[in-house]
């Protein structure tokens, strides 16, 4: 591996890697091979922006990756044995992780990096913005991939109509390679061959001319795989991707700063809402949200949830009118963008940005309700407290206290003694019964009661999903026990099917 001390050195190395990829490629479609360059676009937020090496080094060391400095603080080497990856943390734009390795090894480095801290998340582009890259760069679209799967919102064997699956398309996986890719995709939509299921998960573009080109496949989660002979053309495309993302991020920020809800009308059946509410918030991919939903009306559910990528809270509402998400001040826009992309991939593909543009200009005000009030039903109180406890856990806090929970949920100085008593009751019950394997009471230096986490979150996603699935089942049982009732039938769907969403180990 060549010595890289500066970003100029890195540019030279990337150019060599692209040139080597052309020589090693066995054909036009061999873009995912070992020789191809993999670049992952990431969004950093919070304390990671000011001192990335200090935060990443201890977390990655446990995974066998050493974080090494270069001559430029924005360029970080990630060393795993003989494999070296490069993290370009240039301020003011999405970070770039460059990996020259097989797909499996490169994806593994990316996963370890993004799970090492809740302050670094994959950049996500809505499918419509993936398609517009061809127009933004004046480059031909030579391949598109469709990926649509409604099964995470329903039980196994359950169709879109709840019976036999004839209402709509359940699963689509398609890779189409041709010079006419753009026309073919347009024809699929115009003829309504796959109603609501043309969610573009990746596009492949050929940027530049034959003697000066890069052929790049761009995925909705910010992964870019490239071959070619021009690193300049590759950089041009990366800049265009970041510009598309910045427009979306600014749009979401403008909505949330005005106290608006990010609301999306979705054409779905009323009888599909309960199964969706039962399965969206169990902590499993693809939604990666954890929280106990509350029925607030006919075919309407509301949940205070934790986004697993950022360990930040949000409020999600499902109804016949569609879906809405409310982000507290300071929440990264990537929480909303992940949610919106999943709406397209798992609910309905023909998703227009027009509602978002209208919200930016005006739109529906968010409901600035506190997570819970002193007189709320105990199951609602427990749902809010347990969600924030999980957020503490995912952020790596060793303990959770009454004060830390209330400051996060209500703000400093706004909690009453009644709020504090409710937190103590919920956490004491959790530590004594349903969450006894996760929490145990202790005393801080001042003698106040705190609750220590007995286990740490698993780094590997499948193992962590299993942890969160068990936490969800036990949290639902605790909330209903405190309220003196039984678990609702719609909630039991998630209690007993959550593990089915996770591939078996081994």
PyMOL commands that set and color helices and strands:
alter all, ss='L'
color gray80, all
select helices_A, chain A and resi 7-24+46-49+52-61+103-115+127-137+151-153+181-190+231-257+270-279+334-346+354-361+378-394+402-410+417-432+461-482+489-501
alter helices_A, ss='H'
color red, helices_A
select strands_A, chain A and resi 37-44+66-69+75-80+83-88+95-99+120-122+140-149+171-177+200-209+212-219+223-228+262-265+289-290+294-297+300-307+312-319+322-327+399-401+439-443+449-453
alter strands_A, ss='S'
color yellow, strands_A
deselect
rebuild
show_as cartoon
